[in-house]
Amino acid sequence: MVSFFKFNMAKLSGKATSKVAKYGPGSGGTYPGHIFTKIAGQEAIPKLASDLKYGSVLITGTNGKTTTTTLLIKLMSKDIQIRKSYENNILNSIVTALLSQKGDLGIFEYGIRDMTWGIPDTVERLIKPIGVVYTTISQEHTQVAGVKNPFESYYEAKRLLSKGMTRGAIVTNCDDPRTAFIGIDKSNDVNVNYYGIQTDSIEDIGASTIECPECGKQLDYSHFYLNHRGIYACECGFKRPEPNVKLVNVEFGSDKWILDIEGDLYNYIAKKNVKFNLKLNVPPFGFHNIYNTLASITAYATFTPKVENIETTVTDIFNNLDMSFIPPGRFEVVDIGGKFVGLGQGDNGDALKINAMFMNQFIDAPFEFIYTTPDDKEEEIFYDHYKVIKSMNPDHIIVVPGRQSIEKAEEYFNIIKEDYPDAEFYPLSYDEMSVRIEKLNELARNSDYKYVIMTGCGEEQAMWEEIKKKMINR
C-alpha cells in the first residue's frame, strides 16, 4: 500500500502538471496521470478513484464509444458534476481526469484492442467501476502495433473490463449476441440493463449470421437490424434477452427523425426500478446513432441519482441536438451545389455498412463510390468492405490507398476491377497527406455523378475532417 506522503506528493504533482499541460481532446491529455503513477505507482490509483462519491462508469466496444460517451456526458451533466475522459483510450487519461477535474461520478471512454496494451482486468481492478457500458463488438480493430490478434483474444479483452465486477451494473446491447452474452454471464454478480431495437421499421437485408458465443454453433436470426445485430436464438438455449430500454417506433424524415423509446430498468444509485416513455425529435444522424442514443439513455437512467429528471432531461438534450455531437471525421452527407457527397471514416465493415445505409436514403440516380482501402494484413476488413460495396452496386468506382501500402491498395483494386472493369486507381502516397486530401476533394467535386459516397480507411479524423472543410468552404 502506498504511503500517505508518497500518495499526496503524487497527487499534488499530478494536479500541478495538469495546470500547465497542453490539453488534448476530451480529458485534457494524459501527462498528469503519467506523473501520478510514476511517483506513487499504479496501486495508488484505487485511492484516487475513491474520491468519487458514486464511482466510475467505463464505456467500451468496437464502434460508438466516443459518441455514446459524448451523449452520456451531456445527459449526466444536467444532474450532477462529473469527471470525464474520452478519445484518449488509456489508463493515464482516466487518472488525469481524476486529478484535474471535480465531480461525484466519473464517465470514461475506454477502448481496448488486446489484453497486453489494453490491460482491461488491471483497469477494472484499479478503477473499480460501478458500471461498464458495451456498445457493440465486431471483428474489427484487432490489429495492434502491426500485429493481427485472434478475434477470440480481442473479445476476451472486452469481457475482462467487467469480468471482475462484484457491484454496480452493466449496460449492454441485447441485439448484439456478443455483448448480450457478457450481460447474461455477469447477471448473477451485478445488475444488467439491456437496450435494443423493437420495431420492424429497421431491417438490414444484407446481413449474415455469426456463431453463438455460448456454444459456437451458427445462430438462427428471425430479424436483422444492422449487420450481426438483430433477434436471434440458438439450439443450445442462448437467445436475445428482452431489452429494458427499447426503440418501439421510428419515423424517418429528411430533416428530422422521431424516435419512440420505452424504458423499464433498475437504477443502481437510487436502488429502485424506474419507468419512462420518450418521444424524441433528432437530426437524421444515421442508424448507428440510434444505438448510441439507446446506449447513452440506458446508461444515464441506470446511474443518475435524480431519477425524477429522466424524461425531462433526455427530451431536452435530444430535442435540441445538432450534428456537432458527432466526433470529427465521422460520416456526413454534404450538399455542394446540388451534388450530394457522403464522406467520412468507415475503417471496418460495420462502419462502412452504416455509412452505406445512411447514404442510400439520398440516392435516387446513378452514383459513384470513392473507396479508400485498408492496409497490408487487413484483408478481412477489405472483404467486409467489398461485400458492402457490391451490395450497393455503384455505377462507377474509384480506388485510393487509405493507409500506407500503395502495393496492397493496388491488389485490392485488381480484385474490384474483376467485377467493375471501368474502375480507376489513384496511387496517392500516405506520406503526402495534403496531396491525397486535395485529390480526394477534387475527385468528389468534379465527379460526373450527382451522388458520390467516399469512405473507407484513412486517418480517422484528420483526413476526413480536412476534406469536409475544403469541400464546404469552396
N, C-alpha and C positions, 0 to 999 in steps of 0.2 A: 504494500500500500504506500502511495506517495506521501511524503512528509508534508505537514502543514505549510512549512516555509517554502518548499520547492513548488507546491501547488500554487500558492499565492504569487510567488515570483513569476511562474509561467503565465498565470492569468494576467498579471499586470503587464508583462512584456508583450503578450499577445494583444491586449487591448491597446497598448501604446502603438504597436505596429499597425493596427487596423486604422488608426487615425492618419497615418502618413502613407499607407499603401495605396498604389494605383488600383482602383476598384475595377474589376472585370464585370461581366454580365451576372445578373442575379444576386449572388451572395456578397459580391464585393471582393472577389479574389480569394485566394487560398493561403497566402503567406502568413497571416496571423495564426491560422491553425497550425501551420508548419512550425512556427516559432514555439507555440504552446507545447506541442508534442515533442519537440526537440529538447525542451527543458525538463518537462515533467514526465514524458513518456506516455504511450497510449493508455496505460492503465489508469491515468488520471482523468480520462475523458468521462467515465461514468459519473464522477463527482461534479464535473462541469455540467453535464446533461441534467443532473438532478436539480439544477437551478430552476428548471421549468416547472411551473405549478402543475400542469396537466401531463406533460411529456411530449414526445415527438411522433409525427406521422411521416413515414417514408413512402415515396411514390416511385414505382419501378414498372418495367415492362419493355417490350420491343419498340413499340410506337406509341405516341400520345403522351409521353411522360411530361414533357415541358408544358404542353397546352393544358393538360389536366392540372398540373401544379399551379400554373398561372390562374386558372379559373378558381381553384380551391382557395388560393390566396385572396382573390377578390371577394369571395364569399365570406371566408372566416374573418377577414379584416373588418367586416361590418360589425362583428360581435365582440372581438377581443383583440388585444395586441399580440402579434405573433413574431416569431423569428423565422426567417425563410432563406432558402437557398435553392437555386435552380440553374440548370445548364452546366455548372461545374460539378461533374459527377464523381467526386472523390471525397474521402472521409474528411480531409482538411477543409473542404468548403463548408461542411456541416459545423466543424469546430470553429471556423471563422465566424459563422453566423451566431453561434452560441456565445462567442466572446464579444462581438461588436454590436449586437442588437439587444433590444429589450423585448420581453413578451412572455406570456404564460404558456404558449403552445408553439412547438416547432413544426414547420412544414418544409420538408426537404426532398427534392428530387434526388433519386439515386439510381443511376444507370449501371448495369452490370453486364459484362460480356464473358467473363470467366471467373473461376474461383481464385486464381492466383492474383490477378490485378484488381478484381472487384472486391475481394475479401468480404463477401456478404455475411458469413457467420460471425466474423470479427466485428463488423459494423453493428449487427444485431446485438451482440454481447456488450459492446461498449456504449451504444446509444440507448439500448433498452426501450425500443419504441412501443408506444401504446397502440400503434396502428401501422399496417402496411397496406398500400393500395396497389393493386395489379391492374394494368390496362389490358394488354394482350401479349401473348408470347408466340412468336412465329420463327421460322428458320431463317432469320436474318441476323446481321451483326455478329456472326460467330467467329469472325476473323479478328485477331488481336495481335498487334505488333508483327504483322505479316504471317502469322501462323493460323491456319484453319483449325478450329476446335470442333470436336464432335458436338452435335446438337444436344445429345443427352447431357453432356457436361454443362453446356450453356443453360439448359432448362434446370438442372440441379442447382446451379448458382443462383438462379432467380428464386427457387424454392427455399434456399438456405437463408434468405433475408428474413423470413418469418418462421423458419422451422423451430427455432429455439424459444419462440414467444410462449409465455405462460399467462399473460394478462393482455387485456386490450381487445382489439377487433381487427379482422381482416376484411377489406373491401375488395371485391374481385368480380370479374366479368364472367357471368354464368354462361354466356353464349360461346365463349372460348373453352373448349374441353380442357385445355392445359391449365388455365387459371382457375377454372371451376374445380379441378381435381385438387389444387393446392388448398382451396377453401374446405372442400369435403374432408381432406386429410387432416386439417387442423381444427375441425369443428368440435372435437372433444376437449380441446385445450383453451380456445378463445371463441369469442363471438364472431360470426361470419355474416356479413351483409352482401348479398349478390345484386348486381344490376344487369339489365339486358333489354332487348327489344321484344315486344309482344304485339306486333302488328304485321299483317300481310302486305302492307304498303311498301315495305322494303324487301327486295328479293334479289339475290345475286344468282344469275343463271349460269355463270361460267365457273363456279367453284368446284372443288374436288374434296373428297373425304380425307381425313387423317386417321392415324392409329389411335386407339383407345389408350389413354395414359395409365389406365388400371391394368389391362391385360395384354395390350399390344396388338389386338385384332383390329380390323378396319371398322370404324364407326358407321352406323346407319343414320343418315340425315333425312329428316322429313321436310326441312326448310333451311335454306342458306340465306343469311343476312349479308355477310360480307366475308369472302374467302372462306376460311375454316370456321367462322363464327356462325352459329345457327342453332337449330333444335336437333338434338342428336340422342342416340342411345346405343348401348352395346349389349350383346347377349350375355356378358358377364354380370350385368346388373347396373353398371355405371351409366348414368344418364344426366342430362342437363338439369341442374337444380332450378327451382322456381325463383324468379327474381324478386327481391324485396323492393327494388325501385325499377320501374319499367316504363318504357315508351309505349303507350297504348294506341296512339294515333298521331299521324303527321300529315300536314297539308303543305305541299311544295309550291312555292310561288317564285317568280323571277326576282323579286326584291326582298322577300322575307319567307321564312318557314314558320309554321305554327306547330309546336310540339305539345302534346298532352302527356303528362307524366304522373304516375301514381306511385306513392311510397308508403311502405309499412315496414319499419325496421326498428332495431334496438339501438338506442343512443347510449354509448358507453360512458360518457361523462355524467349524464343525468340518471343513468341506471334505470331506464324505462323505455317502453315501446312508444314510438311516435308514428302518426299517420299524416300524410299530406297529399294534396292534389294541386297540380300546376298546369297552367296553360301559358306557354312561353312564346313570344314573338322574337325570333332570332334572324340574323342575316343568313343568306344561303351559303353556309360555311362548309359544306361538304359532308358526306355520310360519316366519315371518320370522326368528325367533331360531334356527331350525335353521341357516339360512345364516350368521348371526352367529357361531354356535358353530363351524361349519366354518371360517370365515374366521379366527377367533382361534386355533384349534388349529393350522391350517396355518401361520400367521404365527409362532406360538410354536415349532413344530417346525422351522421354517426358520431361526430366528435365536437360539435358546437355545444357549449354549456347553456346556450339560450335557445332551447327547442321551440319556444313560442315564436321565434323570429323566422323560422324556416321558410314558410310560404312567402312572407313579405320580402325577405332578403333575396331569395332565389329569383323571384319575379322581378324585383328591382334591378338586380345585376344583369340578368339575361335580356330583359326587355330594353335595356339601354346599351347592349353590347354592339360593338362595331368590329370590323375586321382587324383592328390594331392588336387584338389579343393574340392573334396567330403569330408565332415566332417568325423572325426574319427567314426568308428563303423558302417558306412553305408555299404550296401550290395556290395560285390565284389565276383568274381569267381577266385579262386586260383588254379593253376596247381601244384600239388605236385607229381612229377614223373609219369605223365600220368593219374593221378586221378584228376578229376575236382570237387572242393568243393566250392559251392556258400554259403557264410555266411555273416551275418550282421543283424542288428536290423530290426524287422518287427512288431513293437509293436501295430499295429492296422490292420484292414482288408485291408485298402487301401495300406499300406506299404508292407504287405505280398503279396498282389496280384501283386504289381510291381516287387517284388523280384522273384516271380514265373515266370512272363512273361519274365524277364531277363534270368533266368536260363534255361527256355525252349529253348532258342536259342542254347544251348550247348548239351542238352540231346538227344542222339540217341540210347540209350540202357537202360536196367533196371536201376532204381535208388532208392536211399534211402532218406527219409525225416526225419531229426532230428529236432523235434519240441519242442521249449521252450515255455511253457504255460503262459497265463496271470494269474492274482491273483483272490482271492475271490472278489465277486461283480463285476467281469469283464466278465460275461457270454456273453454279446453282442460281445465283442472282440473275445472270443473263437469261437462262432458260425460263425462270419465273417471269422476267420482263417480257420475253418474246411471246410467251403464252398470252399475255395481256395485249401486246401489240397486235398479234394475229386475230384476237377476238374483236378488236376494234376495226380491223381490216382497212387501214388508211389507203388513200389513193396514191400517196407518194411518201417515201421515207428518206430522210437524211440521217446519216450516222456520223457522230463526232465522238472522239475519246472523252469520256467523263472523268477518267482517272489518269494515271501516269503512262501506262503502257499503250503506245500507238500500235505496236505489233499485235497485241491482244485485241484491241478495238477493231483492227482490220480483220482478224479471224472471225469476230462476231459479225462484222459487216458481211463477210463472204457467206455466212450461214443465212443471213437475212436476204442476201441477193438471190439465193436459190429460189425463194418464194416471191421476191419482188425484184425482178430483173432491172428495173429502171431506178433502183435505189442509188443514192450518191454517198460518197465517203469524203470527209474532210479531215486530214491527219493533223489536227491542231495540237500544238505542244502544251503540256501542263505547265512547263516552266515559263511559258509566255502567256500567263493567265489573262492579262489585259487584252492581248490579241484574240484569244479564244472568246472572251466575253463580247468583244466588238463584233466578231464574225457571227456568233450565235444571234446577237441582236439584229444584225444585218440580214441573216437568213430568214428570220421570222418576219421582219418588217417588209422585206422585198418578196416574200412568198407569193406565188400566183393564186394561192388558195385563201378563201375568206376565213377559214378556220384552221388554226395551227395549234398543235399540242407539242410542247417542248419540255421533256422531263427525262429523268434517269439519274445517273450518278454525277457527282461533282463536289466541289467544296460546298458543304451542306448549307451554309448560309451566305457566305460572301459572294460566291459566283452568281447565284440566283438573284440575290437582292440587287446586285450591281446591274444585272441585265434588266431587271424590272425598272430600276431608276432611269437607265438610259432610254428604255422604251417609252416610258411615261413622259419624260422631260423633253423629248424631241418634238 
